[in-house]
Amino acid sequence: MENPLREGLPNIVPVKPPRRPRSWVSQRTLLGLTNRQVTPTLQARYQLAAQIRVHRPNVLFVPYIPDAHPDHLAVTRIAEDARFDAKLTKTDIPGEPWYPKRIIYYFCTHLKLNINPTFCIDVSDTVDQKMQAIACYESQMTPQLIDQVRLTGDYFGSRIGTKHAEPFFSHEVIAFGGLDQLI
């Protein structure tokens, strides 16, 4: 059989495969920290540092401070310290040293904070899925809080010219490969 792409037969046009969306999460690993009892201990820090060495992430996503939940405060502190510990060479932490390039802080948008994000990501295509997911937390999310989350996303979407956006913060400079990555 002839190769239609090589032979140039009429009405056959090579098609590029569709671009797969880039996934930021490859696996979720729990450290066994007890809900509502998380504290920034050396043990918790080393546990996370070991997982950083196993998974070798380039980015850590952690809650922005201030936050109303004490566990969120503790997790942020653990992650910031574990990022540092994971790069050390003279330590008992298992695995090869690794240092994530960035820590990106996400906002708990149900809080009434006056936030100034470093950047926002257009999530207009997935906002309905997000709202369905948070509605599952009936014990934590009242209808008013669900509305507030949607309105906050709508507001940040309006700031970047989209329907809905998630705000993020970074203490470090965020780099782009080019202006074509801006919307």
C-alpha angles and dihedrals in degrees: 000000000000121000102242093201093052096040095046097230113186122263094020115111123178111243124209113232113252114269111253115225113251112249118219094192123058100165140357118223122186119212096206094249111158118246113253090009102073113135129176097250127161089246093054090046093052092045090056093042088055090051090049087055091049097047098030097207122189092208134037117201113206137163117276116243127263098056130155097227116082091210090057091052091050094046092052091052092046092050095047092050094041090053088059094043093049091065096053118111101197102059142100092240107122120242137035117307116267133176119199110226096226145017111211118194121213123204125235091229094194088074117089095237125148096232130184107197123206090221141349130219121216107241097165092126094055104034094104091053090050092050091050090050096051091045087065088070092076094160092056106029120063119192088256092054091047089052090048092052091051093046091049090053090047090052094052089045089056089052091059099034099257135107097250135005141179115228121221136181134211130183087203129067113269115222128210126197091226147332090272087078092066121091 
